[in-house]
Amino acid sequence: MTESYLRQQKLVTHTWSPDGQYVALSIKNTSNADIYKVGQLEKIGTWQKVSTLKDASQQINVLSWSVDNKILIGSDDRSVYVYRNVNNTWSKDLVIITNEKAILSGEWAPNGQKCVVGTACHKAFVLFFEEKNNWWHNQQINCFYSSVTACRFHPSGRVLGLGSTDQTFKLVSCVIQDNINSEDQSYNGLFKDIKTFGEILVTINLNGWVNSIDFTQSGKKFAVAAHTGLIKQYSFNDDGSLIVENEDTNATYIKETKPFNKILYLNDSTMVGVGYDRKPVLLNCEPTLKFTSIIEKCLAAEGEVQKSGSIAAAKQMFSGKGQKTEDDKFGHQTAIACINKVNDSLISTSDVNGIINFWRI
């Protein structure tokens, strides 16, 4: 029933609880976020729906689960919601935000004490909790000419990577001076001395709007993927400035694949990208980005799908005449829209058709 429901209602995005026992799903044909207790990963039918968050009135584009068990929701209806789990019941916090258009992107900071959302009104909002007023307040970042389509916190939590349809990426400081408790005081890595908010530290121009951004776990490197297929990867000096040898070194088109909708660093030397190839693509990141391989089998298909099927599927896709192959039975039939890390050896992907797959790394 679960698989049938998801395929019927379609999906926008998904996010995992910190312990990996629950998953929240944004349902495309409704304005709901459904929360499931996960059974066997590869058998969605064993999952049990435990809650539904219904406050949004339009499609939910942003769904992020914090390290301390809060859920962030951003919707086409311009609203932002923060939920806490109290005695196994999800309760909604008051969020103060004046926003004119849809919420398109967002996530929690690594310590879960603040979050960011990007909007279609060319602004990003960093939200933080004010104890004295018992609400989530915000500070604006207004440095783009168009929609903010990608948001990512640096592991320090003190700077943000933001990408826009104005074809720029910006690295922006985001320390909340009025609520210093929202910062990780134990952090001692890169950008630990940042104390400003809204300061543009880096601007990078691309030849297309930004689809995705990610930082390595060490925080010493980041990458930006554009919808044209261009990926730019940079490393930081110890003072936070970029290491730039020449543009050809930093900019890459992965000729073996189609453009990526999402990218995710698995570690400092390996990245995975997903999009119109319908399967995760592994990239080597050192010293520059290079194609490694395509992950052919999802968890449910291990031992059941022949690799040669992918070649036949590609030929059929380009000809527009083919029928579904055995490979399609277990993979994605449309572009992958979302990727999440389940654990160090497993990732999950979802597409608009309501399919969730798991892939071993």
C-alpha positions as CSV (number, residue, x, y, z in Angstrom):
1,M,0.0,0.0,0.0
2,T,2.8,2.4,0.8
3,E,4.5,2.0,-2.6
4,S,1.2,2.3,-4.4
5,Y,0.3,5.5,-2.4
6,L,3.7,7.1,-3.1
7,R,3.6,6.3,-6.8
8,Q,0.1,7.7,-7.1
9,Q,0.7,10.9,-5.1
10,K,4.3,11.5,-6.4
11,L,7.2,12.9,-4.4
12,V,9.1,16.2,-4.2
13,T,11.8,15.5,-1.7
14,H,12.7,13.4,1.4
15,T,14.8,13.7,4.5
16,W,16.0,11.2,7.2
17,S,15.8,11.4,11.0
18,P,19.2,11.6,12.7
19,D,19.0,8.0,13.8
20,G,17.9,6.8,10.4
21,Q,14.7,5.1,11.7
22,Y,12.3,7.6,10.2
23,V,11.9,9.4,6.9
24,A,9.8,12.4,6.0
25,L,8.4,12.7,2.5
26,S,7.0,15.7,0.6
27,I,3.9,14.6,-1.3
28,K,3.6,16.3,-4.6
29,N,-0.1,15.9,-5.3
30,T,-1.0,17.2,-1.8
31,S,0.4,19.9,0.5
32,N,1.4,17.3,3.1
33,A,4.6,15.9,4.6
34,D,4.2,12.3,5.6
35,I,6.5,10.7,8.2
36,Y,7.2,7.0,8.1
37,K,8.9,4.6,10.4
38,V,11.2,2.6,8.2
39,G,11.1,-1.2,8.0
40,Q,13.2,-2.9,5.4
41,L,14.9,-0.3,3.3
42,E,14.4,-2.0,0.0
43,K,10.8,-3.0,0.8
44,I,8.8,0.2,1.0
45,G,5.7,-1.8,1.7
46,T,7.0,-2.5,5.2
47,W,7.2,1.2,6.1
48,Q,4.6,2.4,8.6
49,K,3.1,6.0,8.4
50,V,3.2,7.5,11.8
51,S,2.3,11.1,11.2
52,T,1.3,13.7,8.6
53,L,2.2,17.4,8.8
54,K,-0.7,19.3,7.1
55,D,-0.1,23.0,7.8
56,A,1.2,24.0,4.4
57,S,-1.5,24.9,1.8
58,Q,0.7,24.3,-1.3
59,Q,3.5,22.0,-2.4
60,I,6.4,21.6,0.0
61,N,9.7,22.2,-1.6
62,V,12.0,22.2,1.5
63,L,12.1,19.3,3.9
64,S,15.0,19.1,6.3
65,W,15.5,17.1,9.6
66,S,17.9,18.6,12.1
67,V,20.5,16.8,14.2
68,D,18.4,17.5,17.3
69,N,15.1,16.1,15.8
70,K,13.3,19.2,14.4
71,I,11.8,19.4,11.0
72,L,12.0,22.4,8.7
73,I,9.3,22.9,6.0
74,G,9.2,25.5,3.2
75,S,6.3,25.7,0.8
76,D,5.1,27.3,-2.4
77,D,2.6,29.1,-0.2
78,R,5.5,31.3,1.0
79,S,5.4,29.9,4.5
80,V,8.1,28.3,6.7
81,Y,7.3,25.8,9.4
82,V,9.4,24.4,12.2
83,Y,8.2,21.3,14.0
84,R,9.4,19.7,17.3
85,N,8.6,16.2,18.5
86,V,7.3,16.3,22.0
87,N,6.1,13.0,23.5
88,N,5.8,11.5,20.1
89,T,3.6,14.3,18.9
90,W,4.8,16.9,16.3
91,S,4.1,20.5,17.5
92,K,4.5,23.6,15.4
93,D,6.7,26.6,16.5
94,L,5.8,30.1,15.6
95,V,7.9,31.4,12.8
96,I,8.2,35.1,12.1
97,I,9.0,35.7,8.4
98,T,7.9,38.3,5.8
99,N,8.3,36.6,2.5
100,E,6.7,37.5,-0.8
101,K,7.2,34.4,-2.9
102,A,7.7,30.6,-2.8
103,I,10.3,28.9,-0.6
104,L,12.6,27.0,-3.0
105,S,15.5,25.7,-1.0
106,G,16.8,25.4,2.6
107,E,18.3,23.3,5.3
108,W,19.4,23.1,9.0
109,A,22.8,24.2,10.3
110,P,25.0,21.4,11.4
111,N,24.2,22.0,15.1
112,G,20.5,22.4,14.5
113,Q,20.3,25.8,16.2
114,K,19.5,27.8,13.1
115,C,18.3,27.2,9.5
116,V,18.2,28.9,6.1
117,V,15.6,29.1,3.4
118,G,16.0,30.5,-0.2
119,T,13.1,32.1,-1.9
120,A,11.8,33.1,-5.3
121,C,12.0,36.8,-4.3
122,H,15.8,36.7,-4.5
123,K,16.3,36.6,-0.8
124,A,17.6,34.1,1.8
125,F,16.4,34.1,5.4
126,V,18.5,32.7,8.3
127,L,16.1,31.7,11.1
128,F,17.1,31.4,14.7
129,F,15.1,30.8,17.9
130,E,14.4,33.6,20.4
131,E,13.9,32.1,23.8
132,K,12.4,35.2,25.3
133,N,9.7,35.5,22.7
134,N,9.3,31.7,22.0
135,W,9.5,32.1,18.2
136,W,11.8,31.8,15.3
137,H,13.0,35.1,14.0
138,N,15.1,35.8,10.9
139,Q,17.7,37.9,9.3
140,Q,17.7,38.5,5.6
141,I,20.5,38.0,3.0
142,N,19.7,40.2,0.0
143,C,22.5,39.9,-2.5
144,F,21.0,38.2,-5.6
145,Y,19.0,39.5,-8.6
146,S,16.9,36.3,-8.9
147,S,15.6,33.2,-7.1
148,V,17.8,31.5,-4.5
149,T,17.7,27.9,-5.7
150,A,20.4,26.3,-3.5
151,C,21.4,26.7,0.1
152,R,24.1,24.9,2.1
153,F,25.8,25.5,5.4
154,H,29.5,25.2,5.7
155,P,30.4,22.7,8.5
156,S,31.3,25.6,10.7
157,G,27.8,26.9,10.5
158,R,29.2,30.4,10.3
159,V,29.1,30.8,6.5
160,L,26.5,29.8,3.9
161,G,26.9,28.7,0.3
162,L,24.0,30.2,-1.8
163,G,23.2,29.8,-5.4
164,S,20.8,31.6,-7.7
165,T,19.1,31.7,-11.1
166,D,21.1,34.9,-11.7
167,Q,23.9,32.5,-12.4
168,T,26.0,33.3,-9.4
169,F,27.2,31.5,-6.3
170,K,28.0,33.4,-3.1
171,L,29.7,32.5,0.1
172,V,28.1,34.7,2.8
173,S,28.8,35.0,6.5
174,C,25.8,34.2,8.8
175,V,26.7,34.6,12.4
176,I,23.7,35.9,14.4
177,Q,25.1,38.6,16.7
178,D,21.9,38.9,18.7
179,N,21.8,35.1,19.4
180,I,25.4,33.9,19.7
181,N,24.1,30.7,21.3
182,S,23.0,29.5,17.9
183,E,26.6,29.1,17.0
184,D,28.7,26.0,17.7
185,Q,31.2,27.3,20.3
186,S,33.2,24.1,20.2
187,Y,34.0,24.4,16.5
188,N,37.7,25.1,15.9
189,G,38.1,24.7,12.1
190,L,38.0,27.0,9.0
191,F,36.0,30.2,9.5
192,K,35.9,29.8,13.3
193,D,36.8,33.5,13.6
194,I,33.9,34.8,11.5
195,K,31.7,37.1,13.5
196,T,29.7,39.0,10.8
197,F,26.3,38.5,9.1
198,G,25.6,39.1,5.4
199,E,29.3,39.7,4.4
200,I,30.0,38.4,0.9
201,L,33.2,36.4,1.2
202,V,33.3,34.9,-2.3
203,T,31.4,35.4,-5.6
204,I,31.6,32.9,-8.4
205,N,30.0,33.3,-11.8
206,L,28.6,30.4,-13.7
207,N,27.0,30.0,-17.1
208,G,23.7,28.8,-15.8
209,W,21.5,28.9,-12.8
210,V,22.7,26.9,-9.7
211,N,21.2,23.5,-9.1
212,S,23.2,22.3,-6.1
213,I,25.9,23.1,-3.7
214,D,27.9,21.0,-1.3
215,F,30.9,21.3,1.1
216,T,33.2,18.4,2.1
217,Q,32.9,17.2,5.7
218,S,36.3,18.8,6.5
219,G,35.0,22.1,5.2
220,K,38.1,22.6,3.1
221,K,36.5,22.2,-0.3
222,F,33.2,22.9,-2.0
223,A,31.5,22.4,-5.4
224,V,28.7,24.1,-7.3
225,A,26.7,22.5,-10.0
226,A,24.9,24.4,-12.7
227,H,21.9,23.3,-14.9
228,T,24.1,23.5,-18.0
229,G,26.3,20.6,-16.7
230,L,29.1,22.8,-15.5
231,I,30.6,22.0,-12.1
232,K,33.1,24.2,-10.3
233,Q,35.1,22.9,-7.4
234,Y,37.3,25.0,-5.1
235,S,39.5,24.6,-2.1
236,F,40.2,27.0,0.7
237,N,43.4,28.5,2.0
238,D,43.8,28.5,5.8
239,D,42.5,32.1,5.9
240,G,39.3,31.2,4.0
241,S,40.3,32.6,0.6
242,L,40.0,30.4,-2.5
243,I,42.8,28.5,-4.1
244,V,42.5,29.4,-7.8
245,E,45.1,28.2,-10.2
246,N,43.2,28.8,-13.4
247,E,39.6,28.6,-14.5
248,D,40.2,25.4,-16.5
249,T,41.4,23.7,-13.3
250,N,38.3,24.6,-11.3
251,A,35.6,24.3,-14.0
252,T,34.6,20.9,-15.3
253,Y,32.0,19.4,-17.7
254,I,31.5,15.7,-17.0
255,K,31.1,14.6,-20.6
256,E,30.1,11.0,-19.6
257,T,26.9,12.2,-17.9
258,K,24.0,14.6,-18.2
259,P,23.7,17.7,-15.9
260,F,23.2,17.0,-12.2
261,N,20.2,18.1,-10.2
262,K,22.0,17.4,-6.9
263,I,25.6,16.8,-5.8
264,L,26.8,15.3,-2.5
265,Y,30.3,14.8,-1.2
266,L,30.7,11.3,0.4
267,N,34.2,12.3,1.7
268,D,36.9,14.7,0.6
269,S,37.9,12.6,-2.4
270,T,34.6,11.3,-3.7
271,M,31.4,13.0,-4.9
272,V,28.1,11.5,-6.1
273,G,25.9,13.4,-8.6
274,V,22.3,12.6,-9.6
275,G,19.9,13.9,-12.2
276,Y,18.9,12.9,-15.7
277,D,21.1,9.8,-15.9
278,R,18.5,8.2,-13.5
279,K,21.3,6.6,-11.6
280,P,23.9,8.0,-9.2
281,V,27.2,8.9,-10.7
282,L,30.5,8.7,-8.7
283,L,33.1,11.3,-9.3
284,N,36.7,11.5,-8.1
285,C,37.5,14.9,-6.6
286,E,41.2,15.0,-6.3
287,P,42.8,17.0,-7.6
288,T,40.0,17.9,-10.0
289,L,36.6,16.4,-10.7
290,K,36.6,13.3,-12.9
291,F,34.1,10.7,-13.8
292,T,34.6,7.4,-12.0
293,S,31.5,5.2,-12.7
294,I,27.8,4.9,-12.6
295,I,26.2,2.9,-9.8
296,E,24.3,0.3,-11.8
297,K,22.2,-1.5,-9.1
298,C,20.0,-0.2,-6.4
299,L,19.5,-2.2,-3.2
300,A,16.3,-4.0,-4.3
301,A,17.9,-5.1,-7.6
302,E,21.1,-6.7,-6.2
303,G,21.7,-9.9,-8.0
304,E,18.7,-9.4,-10.3
305,V,19.6,-6.8,-12.9
306,Q,22.2,-7.3,-15.6
307,K,24.5,-4.3,-16.3
308,S,24.0,-4.7,-20.1
309,G,20.4,-3.6,-19.6
310,S,21.6,0.0,-18.9
311,I,23.1,0.2,-22.4
312,A,19.9,-1.0,-24.0
313,A,17.9,1.5,-21.9
314,A,20.2,4.4,-23.0
315,K,19.7,3.5,-26.7
316,Q,16.0,3.3,-26.2
317,M,15.9,6.6,-24.3
318,F,17.7,8.5,-27.1
319,S,15.6,6.8,-29.8
320,G,12.4,7.5,-28.0
321,K,11.0,4.1,-29.2
322,G,12.1,1.6,-26.5
323,Q,10.1,-0.3,-24.0
324,K,11.0,-0.5,-20.4
325,T,13.9,-2.9,-19.7
326,E,14.4,-5.1,-16.6
327,D,16.8,-2.4,-15.5
328,D,14.0,0.1,-15.3
329,K,12.0,-2.2,-13.0
330,F,14.3,-1.3,-10.0
331,G,15.8,2.0,-11.0
332,H,14.3,5.5,-11.7
333,Q,12.3,6.0,-14.8
334,T,12.6,9.8,-14.6
335,A,15.3,12.2,-13.5
336,I,16.4,11.9,-9.9
337,A,15.4,15.0,-7.9
338,C,16.7,14.4,-4.4
339,I,19.6,12.6,-2.8
340,N,20.4,11.9,0.9
341,K,23.1,10.1,2.8
342,V,21.5,7.3,4.9
343,N,24.8,6.2,6.4
344,D,28.5,6.0,5.4
345,S,27.8,3.1,2.9
346,L,24.3,3.9,1.7
347,I,22.5,6.7,-0.1
348,S,18.9,7.2,-1.0
349,T,17.4,8.9,-4.1
350,S,13.9,9.9,-5.1
351,D,12.2,11.0,-8.3
352,V,8.9,12.9,-9.0
353,N,7.2,9.6,-9.8
354,G,7.2,8.5,-6.2
355,I,10.1,6.1,-6.4
356,I,12.7,5.9,-3.6
357,N,15.8,3.8,-4.2
358,F,18.8,2.9,-2.1
359,W,22.4,2.5,-3.5
360,R,25.4,1.0,-1.8
361,I,28.6,3.0,-2.0
